[in-house]
């Protein structure tokens, strides 16, 4: 029960199944063979599916449409759906600058991705998350035009400016090492927001979009999703989940494919500027131990379910826990 005396809040596990090639796009170095020879699908995905089976969790996988160009990746996505997990949209090309494109180009990005996911999984996705959490009003309006019903891009943290600064410095280091150039991403990490879900109304007769915030610690608003949570510690993350549960808000816990790939498995695959950072030096044993610890806590403090079924029950005047 939460501090209001009600039942446990709803919880969701979201996975951004970002292929290794998406890092090349984010940091501006050549992707090489990372699209076809991709440890996110070859190594991480089987581990995550096994983890969710272990904890009886039905998760939501956000898929980049480009990955579905490869038959073997499309087959992997079909296996995700066959296992009872939800498929959602992560755009087509994993660009973080979509807000700078025309409406027609944004619509095309979402339509291509949704069509590819529907072909692989059998139904069109109703959920979306922007690469880098970079979804402003224009992107959200496009989500509504695509007839998707929820967005998972909201990162309600006070620390977004610092995170953007750190990401920009790392991007510059990679560019200096590789001679590449990455698109600027001024919307990366968003602009904050409330801990609870909120409706976005694009007007013009379009349907509203329900925004599901990514879990952060409720007081300090530190991001506790797995990629950062592994650095600040499982104890802090579990405490953050308990704090959110006491407030009775839905808990949307985010993983990335990279969270189930050990540093020892990335040797020679990434620029030194990336591999020298703490985030990329975490070994597989520590990563999987962290994920099991957090999944166990989430199952204690929340009623974990797929996002789509819960979102379909919400009504325009608000959300229910």
Order of alpha helices (4+ residues) and beta strands (2+ residues): beta-alpha-alpha-beta-alpha-beta-alpha-beta-alpha-beta-alpha-beta-beta-alpha-alpha-beta-alpha-alpha-beta-alpha
